[in-house]
Amino acid sequence: MDGIEMLRVLGNEYNPEMLSFAHEPRSAQELSDELDVPIATCYRRIEELTDTDLLEHHDRVLSDERRRVNVYRRNVEKVVVDFNEGGVSVDVEERQQVKSRLDEAWRTLSE
């Protein structure tokens, strides 16, 4: 994804707050309740953030109501935006666990 597209996604209302709160696995309902985001908007934002790999589907857990719910967790630790003469560059620092898992998968594939 280019820098402009990344800024567009991060600039959408609620996305930065959702990423910040999703440092631990959270359901859409938890994100909606904690951040005061309408649930329909929350689902749209989750889809947008997962499509851009900033958020990942982490698991399906049993809720207090004994229903299976999806939980999501962010894939990034930090995003740095640099405005320069040539345009915009965005540097994304992945969460260490995600990076380790990707490195392990890559090693397995290359063996």
Summary of the structure (lengths in Angstrom):
residues: 111
radius of gyration: 15.6
end to end distance: 28.8
largest distance: 54.4
contacts: 287
relative contact order: 0.16
helix: 47%
strand: 31%
